[in-house]
Amino acid sequence: MEVKKGQNCYYIGEDENNYKGILTYVELGDVIDAQHTVVKPEYEGQGIAGELVKELVKDAREEGKRIKGSCSYVARKLENDEYSDVRA
């Protein structure tokens, strides 16, 4: 499952408009506000949303940024101790 980075988003699929799953965000200085995570119904239950969050976290760590989870899915994932270093 290849996660690709687009314009203020991470996605899995052909492109930002033809995705299986997408996570959109806004950068606010050193904080990335993860706003929405969407997985098309036919692809639910395959771990797509989790892969998108992992890629977001990986990039945030590399860039020294923190993540705010405005998206309820991302907020729940960030509660995990393994992500405490990037939680805003």
Number of C-alpha atoms within 10 A of each C-alpha: 10 11 18 16 17 13 9 12 19 25 28 22 16 10 14 18 9 11 16 20 23 28 24 19 22 14 14 12 9 13 17 24 20 24 18 16 22 17 19 11 9 8 13 13 9 11 12 23 23 14 18 26 21 15 17 21 21 14 13 19 15 8 10 12 19 23 26 20 21 14 17 13 17 23 16 10 16 21 12 10 9 10 16 12 15 18 21 14
